[in-house]
Amino acid sequence: MSASGTGTGHVVVIGAGVAGLAAAHRALARGARVTVLEATGRVGGKLLPGEIAGVRVDLGAESMLARRPEAVGLAREVGLGDRLQPPATATASIWTRDALRPMPKGHVMGVPGTAEALSGLLTAEGLARIERDAELPPTEVGDDVAVGEYVAARMGREVVDRLVEPLLGGVYAGDAYRLSLRSAVPQLYQAARTHDTLTAAVRALQAKAAEAGQTGPVFLGIEGGVGTLPLAVADSVRARGGEILTGTPASELRRDGTGWRVTAGDRVLHADAVVVAVPAPAAAGLLRAEAPAAAAELAAVEYASMALITLAYRRADAALPEGSGFLVPPVDGRTIKAATFASQKWGWIGGEDPDLLVVRTSVGRHGETEILQRDDAELTRIARHDLRAATGLDAEPVATRVTRWTDGLPQYPVGHHARVARVREHIAELPGLAVCGAQYDGVGIPACIASAHAAVDQLGGDLAGVRELTANPVQSLHGGAGE
């Protein structure tokens, strides 16, 4: 990990979210001495365990994609293997046109392989418009295209507005008509380049998945919450001799001979290599002195803010529909964008207090600022209002919690992949420097970990991981409802 790639140098990791901790964990395994600097008073970033009415819950992300090896593998490495759990139910709904309608099957991030797959969700006109895809001349997707723009041109706006938008919104809190097909749904982008119709591209992906014969759950949680994962990784880092300094923001990053000098408060650390694992605005600030072109690219990355409203009810007073929860299309004009019936989705939550029902709702999308300026009591009132309209739930909660994630989700607009490639090209000119995190190759937990692993491997001279992520970003899927 030194300049020679021997793995014996000092690596400073800036940021103790799941990406930074995964980078520290891998660097230690490579034989480096590791110091992690975290500006806040805790580790974990957007993964946050908490409790409500005495029951453990996640106050950030609540599930992780199990069909990728990174997150599940790291959880097992740090001793959480026996606590990995699939959802108790994966049946979700879409709350649209004043009714909870079953989440369709037979689609790729909302894009159907047949019109029939969306029967019951779309109008007759919407279903007929999907059929026209087969009659249209091929569409050239080029270097990139907006998901919503492309799908609407092939299949009509209704499929975008009623299904693609809420699914993508659950992942990015973004706008489907701005989000990049190449970065947000990379498998579909690749398939669309080699098929004359969008329907054919989706069917090809479905056939490929069937041939792969993947079994087991698509998503997994962790008993006690996904938020316990970074805590366990941090414990493992410390047990291996790594140092984690919280409440220690890095303020300056400069070249220092063949290595680096990191200033953090009254501390000055000398490192053979540095991994910058903080969100884009903070990364831009740190890189401005030595990598101004990379800093300018990162400074342009936009973020969406959101809030989670978690509510606990006495089960005797409250009843919910079956399933894991529901998503809400923005076109319907509701305030909440999703709800998770946490006690029904995760067996361990229901088991900790069988007399409680825990529900998570979320508000906030890219460009929405007014809703997040409201106080906690008002957000709770709005969440209860929409829950009542969707499910009939009118009980008084015994406890509520509002968790705000300001600038929590990086946006992946058209051209995002090219921006990331330019950042990495600029960084590659500086030996002993690498970057990782949600703003590069995918926002999900496996994507962040894959990004961290590639960054550490790059420091040792192995560029295979970076090249793979550049060519094939990690698709971040939606875990049912309320992610």
N, C-alpha and C positions, 0 to 999 in steps of 0.2 A: 504494500500500500504506500510505500515510499515512492520517491520518483522512479526508482528502479523496479517498482512493482513487486518487491519481495514480501510485502505484508508485514514488515517490522516497524513501520513508521507510526507517527502520531496522526490520527484522523480526527478532525473536529467536525461534528455534525451540528448544523444550525437548524433547530426546530425539533421538537419532541412530539409531533403528531405521529400517526401510525407509520408514515413514510420515513420520517427521521429515525424512529426507533428501530424499524426494520433495517435501515441502512446501518445503524450502529451494531445491531445484532449480527449482520453479515460481515461487517468489517472486523469484528472481534473473532468471528470464525475463521477469517483469513489471516489472523495473527497480529492485527494492528492493536495499538493502544488507542483508546477511544474516549473522547470527551464530547458530551452532548450539551448544547446550550439551548435553553428554553426561556422565552421572554415571560411567559405567564407563570402562575404559581402551581401549575399541574401539568402532567403529561397527558397525551391522548388526543389533542386537537378536537376534531369533530366527533370523536367517539367519547361518550360521557355517560358513565353509569350513575344512577341515582335511585331515589325511592319516592313512593307516594303511598300514603296511608300504611306505611310499614312494609310495603311490597317493593322488591327491587325491580327497576325498570331501566330501559335506555332512554336517555334524554337527548341523544343524537341518533346516528345511524343505528338500525336495529337488526340488520341481517347482512349476510355476505354471500356472494356468488360461490356456489360449491362446485361448479363445473370447471373452475380454474383452480390450479393447485396451490397458488401462493398463500392465500389467507388461511385455508384449512391446514396447509403444511406448517405455517408459522405457529398457528394455534396449537398444533400437536407438539411442535418442537419445544414450546414453553409450558407444556404440561396441562393443556386444556382439552386434550383429545377426548376424554371421557365426559366432557361437558358440552360437546357439540350436539346440537339438537335441530332436527328439521321442524318446520312449522307443523303444528297439530292439524291445521287445515290450510290448504292453499287455494280455497275457493273464494274469489273476490268478486266484486260487483262494480258497475259504473253507475253513478247517480246522474242520470240525464233525462231530460224531458219529464221531470217530476216523478221519476220512479227509479228504484234500484233494479238494474238489469244485469243479468249474469255476465261476467267477463268472458268474452268470446275466446275460443281456442282456435288453433289453425291460423295464426298470424305471426309475423316477425315484427316486434315492437309496434304492433297495431296495424301493420300492412298485411292484408289477407292474401291467402293463396287462391281463394275462391270467394265470390260474393256471398255464397251461402254461409260462410264462416261468421259473417257479421249479421246474419238474420236475427231479428229481435232487438238489435241495437240501433241499426240505421232505418231510415224510412225506405219505402219502396223505391222512391226516386234515387236515394243514396245507393241502394243496392244495384239498381239499373246502371248507375254511372260507373260503378266498379267494372261491370261487364264490358264497358266500352274500351277498357285498357287493351283488350285483345285486338281491337280494330284500329288502334292508333299506330301511326308510324313510329319506329324506334326513337327514343329520346337520348341524345348524347349528354351524359352526365359530366363529361369533361374532367377537369382536375378536382372539382368539388361542386356541390350544389346544396341548397337548403333542403332539408328533409321535407318540410311542409310544402314548399313550392313544387318539388319534384313529384311527390305523391299526389298532390291536388291536381296537377296537370295530367297525370295518368288515370287517377281514380276518382277525382272530385274532392271538393273541400269537406264534405260531410265525414268521410273516413278520417281525415286529418283532425277535424274539430272534435269529433266524438270519441276517438280512440287513440290516434297517434299522439295528439297534443297532451292528453292527461298522462299517458305512459311516459313520454319524454319529460313532461313537466315534473313527474315524480322523481326522476333521476337528476335533472339539471335545474329545476325550478325556472326553466327557460321558455322560449318561444319557438315552437316547432318551425315557424316560417323563417327563423333566423339560424337555427341550429344546423351544423354541418352534417351532411349525410356521411361523408368520409370519416369523420372523427366520432360522431355519436352512434352511428349504426354501420360500422365498417364492413361487416359481413355482407350487408345488403348493398352497400356501395360497390363492392367487388363483384357481386352477382349481377348487379344492374349493368355493369360495363360489358357483360358477355351474353346478355339475353335481350331479345327484341322487345319483350313486354315486362312490366313490373310483376305481373302475376307469375310469369314463368320464372323470374328471378327468385321470388319467394318460394315457389314449389321446389326449385332446385336446392335451396337451403334446407327446406324441410326434408327432402329426400336424402341429402347428405347427413342430416342429423339422425335420420332413421337408420341409415347404413352404419353410422358410428355406434349405434346401439347403446347410447348412454343411459344408464339406469341410476336410480338413487335420486335424492332431492336436488332441485335446481339451486335452492338457497338453504343456508344453515344459519342458526343463531347459536348463542352460547348461554348456557344456564347461568343466570345472574346478569346477563346482558353482554352484547358485543363490546360494550365499553370496558369490560374487564380484560379484553385482549391487550390493549397497550399497557395496562398496569402489569400484566404478566410478562410482557416483553421487556418492560423497564426493569422488573425484578431480575430477569435472566441477564440483561445487560450488566446490571450491578454485580450479580453473582459471578460473572466472567471477568470482573475487574474494570468494567467501564464506569465512567463518572458521568452522572447526569446532574446538571446544575439548573434548577428552576429559578424563576425570578431573575434571570440573567440574560437580558436581551443583547444580542450582538449588534454593535453600532457601526463597525467599520471592518472591512475586509481588504487587505492589501497584500501584494506580492512582497516576499521577504527572502531575497536571494533565490534559492531553488525551491523554497516553500512558501508559506503563507503566515501572515500575522492577523490574528482576529482580536479585535478590541471589544470587550463586553464589560461596560461599567468601568471599575477600576482594575479590571483584570486584562492582561494582555497574554494571549495564548499563541504559541508558535507551533505550526502544524506542517507536516509533510503534505497533507491533502485535506481538502474541505468539501463536504457535501452540504449544499444549500437546500434545505428541505422545508422552506417556509412558503406561505402563499405569495402569489406574484407581486403584489405591491411591496412587501417586505424584501423579497428577493431582488427586485429592481433597485431598491435603495442600497442594498449591500453590494450589488455588482456594478453600480454606476462608475466607481473609480477605475476599476480594472477591466471591465467588460461593458463599456457604455452602449454598444449596439445591442447586446443581449438585454441590458437593463431597459432600453427604450421599447423593445418588443414586449417585455414582461409588464411594463407600466401600462401598456394598452389593453391588457387582459381585463375584461369586465367580470363582475361578480353579481350574483343574486343573493338577496337576504331573505330569511324566512324565520318563522317562529313555530315552535311546537307547543300545543296546549294539551297537557295530559290531565285526564280527569278520572277520579275513582268514585264508584257508586256502590251502594249496598246492593248485592245481587237480588235480594228480596224485593227491592224497590224498582229494579230496572230490568228490562229485557231488550235483547238485541237480535237482529236477524242472524241466521247462521252465516258462517264464513269468516274470513280474516279482515274484512273491511271493504272500503270502496274508494274509488277515484272520482274526481269531479272535473268534467271538461270546463275550461274557462268560458266557453261560448254560452253556458247556461247561466252565467251571471252570479253564481254563488261566491261566497267569500272563502270558505275553506276549500282546499284543493284535494284533500284526502283525509280519510279516517282509518285507523287501524283498531280493530277490536282485539287489543293486546292479550287479554285474558283468554280469548278463544284461539288466537294465533299461536301463542307460545305456551306450551303445557306447564312450564316451570312457573310462569306468572300466575296462571290459574291455580296451580298447586300450592303456592305460598300462602294464599288466603282464599279458600274456596267461597267465602262469603262476599268477596269483592269482585266487581267488574272494572277493569282498567281500559280506558279508551284514549288513543292518541289522535289528535287532529293537527293539521298543518295549514299555515297561511303564508302567503308571500310568494311572488314570482318575479322574475327579472323585470325591472322597470316599475314595479309596484312599490311605492314608498309610503303612501298615505296610511295604508293599513298597519304598517309596522310602527308608526308613530303613536298609535293608540296605546293606552296603558294596559297592564295585565288584566285588570277587571273587565275592561271593554272587550279585549280579545277573548276572554273566557265567555263572556255573554254572547258574542258572535258565534263562537264554536258551539255553544249549547243550542243556540237558535237553529243553526244549520243541521246539527245532529237530530234535533226534534223534527225538523221538516223532512229529513231523509229517512229516519227510522222510527219516529214516534217516541223516542226516549225523552221523557219530560221530568225525570226524577231530579232531586237536588243532589249534586255531588257531595261526597263527604270530604273530598280534598281535591285541590287543583294545583297545577304547576305550569308556569309559562317559561319556556326556554328559548331565548333569542339567539339566532345565528346570523349576526351581521356580516355581510360579505362572505357567506358560508360556502357558496357553490360557484366555482369558475364556469364561465360560459364558453361554449365551443362553437363560435359562429363559422360561417363559410370561410375557408382558408386557414382554419386553426392549425391543421397539420403542417402547413407551410411555415407558419409562425414558429411552431415548436422546432421544426428542422433548422430554421435560421438561428434560434437561440442556441441549439446544440452545436451548430457550426462555429458560432462565436466562442462558446465555452471551450470547444475542443482546441482552440488556439492557446489556451492557458493550462499548462500541465498541472496535475494535482487538483483540479476543480471539476465538480460534477453537480448536477441539479436533479431533484426529483420531487414528486408531489402530484396532487390532483389536477394541477393546471396543465399537465403535459399529455399523458397517454390514456386518460380515463379517470373518472371521479370515484369509482367504487373502491372498496377496500383491497381486493386483489390487484387492481390496477396500480394503486399507490405503492403496494409492496413490490410489484414487478418493477415499477419505476425505481424504487430504492435499490433493489438488487442489481438492476442494470447500471445504476450510477456507481455503486461500489465496484462492480466488475470492470467498469470503464477506468477507474482509478488504477486498477491493476493491469491495464492494457488490453482487457478483453472487451471488445466492442460488439460482440454478438447480441447481447441483450438489448443494447441501444438500437442496433439496426433492426432487430425484430420488432421492437415497439414502434419504431418509426414507420416500418412497413405495415404493421398490423396492430393498431391501438387495441387496448382491451375494451371490448364492448361492455358498458355498464347497463345492466338490466334493472327492471323494477321488481321489487320483492313482493308484490301483491297489492299493497295499499299503504299509504301513510309513511313511505320511506322518508 
